[in-house]
Each structure stands twice: as structure tokens, then as C-alpha cells.
Amino acid sequence: MEPPTHQDITEVPSSVEYTETTILNQWIYNLATPYIKGRILEVCSGNAEFTDYLIAGDFKFRISDPDREICDLLKQRFSGHLQINAIHKIDPYREDFDARYEPYINKFHTLIFVNRPKSSERQYDGLTNVSKLVRLGGYILTCIRTEIGLYNEFDGVFEYWRQLNRRSVKKALGRKFEIVKYQPFNSIHPLKTNAINFRKYLPEFQIDSNLDPDVGGTFAIVIAVKID
């Protein structure tokens, strides 16, 4: 399935504060935007950093968060916004997810789940649940920490960790999804691996040891299409 074309964002939206997270979100957006289409839902919108990129890209979509207070803040900020179709309280980690969110199952062409838990141990939690909201032929976009593999200088070990991470995502999504893009991104040691790095996208940004530990590191953007 060929995704529709869409123009990259080369400048940080004026509503976004310029931080390390901003750069990561810009990279994710530009890589994923060709697959963003139709009825769109962003899960765990949080402080709306990625939301601002979708707005800058002229998409119309829905946002959500599991925290009621954050949902209230999102409503205060985006109530009446022409590009925000609705604001939902959706918790990807609920044990009764299927029953609680039955009206949303198989409803969305694009599911965006890039704001994930900071703990690597929980990074696949919720992915199985939210994937159920994607309709046949639709896409799910997510971001995972890839950790050790991208730091190693040896291609063989790098490839081992790359495949291990792919298998973990595939297991979480199940047989109904096919991974169409798995792109690693290294913000700390860009010369040690073949991962994409910050400097390629925003050369003026200085990489140093003071990077936010929740941002600096290794990541992969994963895009999968629902085939069954």
C-alpha cells in the first residue's frame, strides 16, 4: 500500500518550545507523515508537543490522554480549535480496554502512539490494546527505546538488537499487522552506528552530555499497517 505524499516540516512550529524533545518529535513527524491519513487519533497526547506538529501539518484529528487533569488542560487549550475534532479520555493500559472502548475499535485510519512511558520495561504496554482501534488498511505509528543495540560499534550486534526490537513490536501488535517501516535514531553516538541522528535533521543543534536523559539515547519509529 503506497502512502499519500505529504510535505515535511522544516521549521519548529511557533507554538512549540525548542527542546531536545522538539527535535525528536520533528524527526518522528517527518518520517511518519506520509502514513497519516483519514480518521486520526493521537493516544497519550500529554502536553501536546506532537499535537502541535500535526496542527502545523494541517491535519484534522482527535486527541486523548488517560489522565483526566491532562484532558481538562487539553480541552482548555484546544476547545473550539478547527483542527481538533474531539478530545477523549482513553487509557491504553486498562485491563478492560475492549469493553471500555468498544465504540472506538476498528474505527481509525491512523493511530499515533508516540508519547510512551519513560521506563523501557513498560514500552510495549498498551500497544496491543491501542492497535485494536485501527481499521483494516490503517496505520499505527509508535516510538520505542532501542537501548543497548544502537550503542555498539559492531554491525553484527547492532543487527541482532535491531531484529530483537522488531520481534518485540511484532509480538505486541500480533499477526494482524505488518511492519512497513522500522527506523532507528541515535542522539548520543551518531558516528558509532548507522542510525539516523539529530545532526542530519537540525545541524545547528549542539549535542552534548547535558541532554535530557529521557530524550537523549536511542529510539526507533515503528510504522505498521493492519492487514487482517
HUHU-V304058 format. One record per backbone hydrogen bond with DSSP energy under -0.5 kcal/mol. NH is the residue of the N-H (numbers start at 0). CO is the residue of the C=O. Records with the same first field share a line. If there is no record, write none. Layout:
BEGIN
NH=CO  CO
END
This chain:
BEGIN
2=0
9=7
15=12
18=16
22=18
23=19
24=20
25=21
26=22
27=23
28=24
29=25
30=26
31=27
32=28
34=31
35=32
36=34
39=37
40=109
41=61
42=40  111
44=63
47=44
51=47
52=48  49
53=49
54=50
55=51
56=52
57=54
58=53
60=82
61=39
62=85
63=41
64=87
67=65
70=66
71=67
72=68
73=69
74=70
75=71
76=72
77=73
78=74
80=77
83=80
84=60  82
85=60
87=62
89=64  87
91=89
93=90
96=93
99=95
100=96
101=98
103=100
104=100  101
105=131
106=103  132
107=132
108=38
109=38
110=138
111=40
112=110  140
114=42
115=113
121=118
122=119
124=121
126=123
127=123
129=125
130=126
131=127  128
132=129
133=130
134=107
136=225
137=134
138=108
139=223
140=110
141=221
142=112
143=219
145=217
146=217
148=145
149=146
150=147
151=147  148
154=152
157=153
158=154
159=155
160=156
161=157
162=158
163=159
164=160
165=161
166=162
167=163
168=164
169=165
170=166
171=167
172=168
173=169
176=173
177=224
179=222
180=222
182=220
183=181
184=218
185=195
186=184  216
191=188
192=188
195=183
199=196
200=196  197
201=197
204=201
206=204
207=205
210=207
214=211
215=211
218=184
219=143
220=182
221=141  219
222=180
223=139
224=177
225=137
226=175  224
227=175
END
